[in-house]
Amino acid sequence: MKKEIIRREFLKLRIKQHSYSKCKTQLKELYEFNVNIRTLKLWQKRFSKDDSWNLIDESRKPRIIHYKITEQAKEEIIRLRKQTGWGSKRLKRTLNNSTFS
C-alpha cells in the first residue's frame, strides 16, 4: 500500500481526535504498517503547515551542490592521477598549492 494512502488514513484518525498511539495501533492493524509516533507527529506537522492533502514525499535533492569543481580542474586531476599515480590526499595538497582551489 502506498504511503500517501496510509498518511491520509492517519490524518482522518487525527481529525477524529484519536491519539498518536491509537493511530499507530490502527495503522498496524488495518494496513500492517509499523510506524513510529515521531513519524506521525512529523506527518501532522507537515499537514498543519499547508493544509493540503498532498501527502507525497518532497524531493530530497539538494538545491545547491557546494563541492562542484570546474571542468578544467577535473581534467587536471585526471591527468595528474594518470601521470603520477598519486592518491586523493596528495593530489589535493598539490592542487591546493597550485592555481586550483
N, C-alpha and C positions, 0 to 999 in steps of 0.2 A: 504494500500500500504506500502511496506517495506521502511524503512529509506534509505537503500542503493540506491534504485531507485531514490528517491527524491534527495539525495545528488548528484547522477550522473547528474540529470537534472539541478540542481543548478550550478554545475561546467561547464556544457555545456553553460549555460547562461553567466557565468562569462568569459568564453573563448571568447564569442561573444561581450565582453566589456559592458555588462549590469551592471548597478549599483546595490548595495546591496538592495536598496529599490525597484527597478524594479524587481529583482529576488524574493524578498519577495512577492510582489503582484502577480507575475506569478505563484509561487508555491501555493499561496492561491486560485487563480482562477482555475488552472488546476487540482490540486490534493486535494484541500480543506485541505491543511496542513498549519497551522498557525505557523510561526517560527519567532524568534527574530533575529534582524540584528546581534547581538553579536554572536549568534549561527552560523550564516552564515560566519562570519569572522573566527570563530574557525574552521569550515569545510575547508575554503580556506587555512588557515594556515597549517592544517594537510595535505592537498593535496600538497601544495608547498614544504613541508618538505621532502617528499619521492617520489613525482611524480608518485605514483602508483594509479591505480583506485580501489584499495582495500579500500572500504569505510565502512567496517564493524566495529562496535564499538570494541575497545580494552577492555580487561578484567580489571575490577576494583579491582580484588582480590589483597590484599597486598602480597608482596613478602616475607616479614618478619613479624611475629607476635611477638611483644615485650612482651606481657603480658602472655605468656605461663608459666605454673607452672609445676613442676615435679609431677610425679605420686605419689611419697611419700608425698609431700606437700598436694596434693589433698585428699589423704586418711586421712591424719591427720586433715584436715579441716572438712571433713565429720564426722570423729569420734568425734571431739570436739563439733560439731554442734548437733549431736545426744545426746551426753553425757550431755552437759550443756544447750543447747537451746539458746546460745548466738547469737547475730546478727553479721552482717558482720564487723561493726566497732570494736566491742570488740574482735572478733576473729583476726582481722588484728593487733590490738595492742598486743595481746597475742603472735601471731606468729612472729611478728617483734622482740619481745624481746627474742624469743627462737632461735633455730638454723636455721629456715626457713627465707628467705627474698625475 
